[in-house]
Each structure stands twice: as C-alpha cells, then as structure tokens.
C-alpha cells in the first residue's frame, strides 16, 4: 500500500515510524512532515487543510490510505471530501467524518452528547456574549476553581482554570467579548471543577466495534509541579500506574461502550481514534473532553507499546473487521519527555540548530517542531522533540529519557525535570 500521513508533529513522526515497520507499506508520504519523517518517508510540502492539494498528491502518488494526524482537517471535513469526490473513491481515510468530529470541534456538542448517552462528566452550561450576564450568575453558583472552555478549537490552549470569581468573570468577558481565542471563544462552556488525577484513554473504532489501546497520562503545564501556562503537552507515561483492572473496567463499561453506541445511535460515522480525556474522581472515571485523533505526546508512548502491525489494524478499521484483530501490547512501560523552545507556550525563537541527535542510542527521538535546513536539524516550533524510552517500570523509562536528553542541546532548550512526579 501507498500511505499518506497528514501532519507535522511528534504524533505524525510516531505514526510514520510505526507504519514504516509494516510489510504492507510500500511507499510512505507525510504532509508536510518534519526533519524526523524525512528519514523514513517522502515529505510533501502541503498544508493539512489544503484539500485540493492533498487530492492531487493522493492521485499522483496512487495513495491507498490516508491517516489524519491533527484535528483541524477532520473538523473541516476531510473524510467527507474524500467520500464526495469521484477521483478519491476507494481511498481509505483514518479519521471520523465531519459530523462526528464535532465531538472535538465543539465543547458544547460533546457535553450534549455525553448528557444524551448518560456518560459521566462535569455539570456545565454554555454562554455567548448575548447572555454573558447569565454566565456571571452561573459562575456565582459554583465553588472555585472555575473552569472556562472555549467552545471551538484553540490548539489545546482554550481552557482556563481560575481560583478567583472576579478574575473568572473578567476572563469570561475576555473570551466572549474581546475574542481572546478568536472565533473559538464566541461560545464558552463553564464547568464545575472536578478534583482528581487525569489520564487518557485511546479507542480504535471502525464504527461498529472498538479496541482499547494502552492508557497514558500526559503533563500539560509548562512549569514543574504542574504550574504555569497550559501547553500542548510536556511529557507522558504509559501505562498509568493507578489505573487498576477494576478502574479500567469502569472506563470501558461506563464511558467507552456508551460512547461507541452513542455514535451509532446518533448516526455519526466514525472510523478512527477516539481520545477520551478522563479524570479519576474518588474511584470513578469522568470525561473531561473528547478528541477525535490521537493525543500528542501520548502517541509517543502508546504506539511504541503496540506490537501489532499498525497498517493491518488500519485495514481492518477501513473494512469494518476490527473485531477480528487481537491487540498485542508490550509489557514494558514507555515514557516521553518533550524538549521545547525557550519562551514556549508564549513567544519563542525558531531556527536554533539541534546538536547531539546521533549520540542518542537508548531512546527514540520523535521530531515535532523541527525541520531540516541545509543538512542541519533546526527548531521550527514550540514543542521541538519528544524523547521516548522503554523501561521495566515508568521510573526506569523516565531515567533513560533524561539520560538521553543530557546528550542533546539547542539554544534556550527547556524541558520539565519532574515528569511522573505525582505518581
């Protein structure tokens, strides 16, 4: 098969790394890709939302399968575009159709879906600038801290958790009236705060059946001890040590099954990954959010633990024969630690040369915001690289990742030194 992966981050490098190991993969392309994918695939300089250019590349390169990494093209309807285009018939797309992608595209849509299908989640209401006064009054009914979520896509940064009621009201106005997150915050969902420890559950579905991938836990805040601004993710571990078999059963029965059955009941066609952001409150799981693709950097610890041929799984998903696949999971733990540009998630400089890549032997380096430039690898984004390691437990794997990081450097390189601190 000729396969195209859409995206340019660590998640997409991980997909390409895993797909390249498959006997079913003939030629592999990544659009636009990065300095890591260029070594195992052909990078195509195409935006993930330029559907016409993607179509031309698919036809030109006889692509059989398209794996969609990020959420933007899914929410904009790339799967529907393929289904509706005569020239693209027979090309399989891994990623839900537009209607189902609203699970990530709209926080309000997701909350209403959960309510309809009795999936445990936080109490909430949503507001626009037209009823902002009601929003202020709703905040007054809640106990601090206050959770404000931009309804639309905000690149993982549209969630605010605020302790002070007056500040929460100011931020609600910033989001709704002053468009703090652009069009993403024309509607804001206000939720009750759930106190617990977070984890992520990843589900594969062909629209009929499902398989659950290993759990993972990521670390979103830029500062150690989970302080400072939210980021796209600073590190991750898999499996999650506090997720007992009993707790995993609750996740499957109370959340995964009703989600997949709900998609069928609502006639929301879904072939792809469901990322369920969870919080363990007491002994019970509740849903924080849905994403309609794999997480990043969780992909960098989940896929390395999957022993199966990933392309075989994708073929089964496309043919609705996923029930025939038995997942094989590596018993070892995997951890990843993200190296980021100094200043991220706020302003940062690009174009810094990265040194020491050839010295890393005990870890896998997944490139994210990095590109090739005249034979050098230089930074091109905020989150630059994910350093993934295996270990008999997460402590050993984390230690290996930090040892590998000691061999790497670029100007103003930053990383959290406390991944796994709360376990």
Steps between C-alpha positions, in 0.01 A plus 500: 500500500600860446418696814474873577519637856370855546677719756839627610535428872635234731176307465544478123867403523390219736232387254754501218755312714243230578354478147848474346549173693203338321541247220181645352657843448649547155556877481447742790431873473452764771347843435657729597720286728812609686872423538421161654256376237736595216725205596225236467251654256460754222397838639248695291483876553121512533281656770277252685195712413576549129262227386553567128878462531454186711269357232759570228773330708279198568428453130858567387653257750228230479426531872281221644473616862500845664567527875388836638715613794365838620144610573471798261449307174256262671285781640513666156371178341790333317342154529177632347704667223648161404160328509342767279781515242478254211877501446561389859265203520670194646748703707462413869510784754581444868311772683129571559267685268423864570179448699677266744810723515280758676573298815826695499391793284241618753520458878125563522426227242715257701331586829154456347610164354616385844179617664289322237686171543539514881879522491640637830641854471505834684185714528511789253323783316603686184483872428551759224557874529121546470440331837828579673313631808349152544854365477608725787204376707580134418859552619361624832316168550825300472777430749851614397707432300300591189547323166450701177529323165497659156236306305706469181853387414770700676806276450474355850521844663131595528444376856541728803487387864464802729478520880361853539137575405571857383789382283276226359240762403771716337630203302145406390468853358848472340394179328148596391524875435870558430547170306799384707506174300359647178195331355561197727364697797185653348337242729643395837416193707521553877544179700515393860856420602572130551768421757703191415785364292485502120574231245423427136325205339547428127244306302514365145163460331383392155154644571374160610750352746780645709838417651656679796866598474727537806416784738735795534540809715639824369625816668353819356646785706827666403633518858613231740242386753234562233526880523489777242331516162336212317695352208434235239672255738842479669530125546304177542515155655333168416354295660339707776604339830185597694261357238411162654317231302183586692537869404571407134180293500307806619652707217395240244148442631406851610677702229644311201199279425240780537720726281524249213133405534409871514684569175297222334172617654562859385605384152846656532729297266830435672810316374800607702634580846297629792714666764307524827645741755403362842524597864493251786272648766509271803477157338297609198597626153340811350553648155675836473501512120503305176760535228442340162864403441796373698651729761846650486726409685295195607539347152875490566445257791189310384606396148847378607323256737279362221658183357246455218558607141326839499412481131317171557295675768424791265391258227268324745355835607435596137337160428299495826677181612665649810335234719731242339815676625658407832715781638845400625647741753862522617513443877773757540420856605569785260561865586562807290635843593449801277780743421360845430621838379582756770198726552241243386197501528538875454740667254809299405774506237537249216793381291720378789731215395449175692817313603561145622228307316744235374617432859159381625498118506270393787193708407290576193506864396171609343532834323220755537575870445824430312600516134798422279691808383810459281602174663428624853200431720359825640205598719183607321238492775432524872504130580816380327561131577362217712754263656338158550645211699396154616552363849382219729305778677437869435779608740761309300362627170499862622860465619603380153325792330678751725835331433438534126397865542842566656649422157283757318507877490379808318497865600245570779390132512252436781333188640323398819722305739209356701295286257329230708543706822137448610495120468 
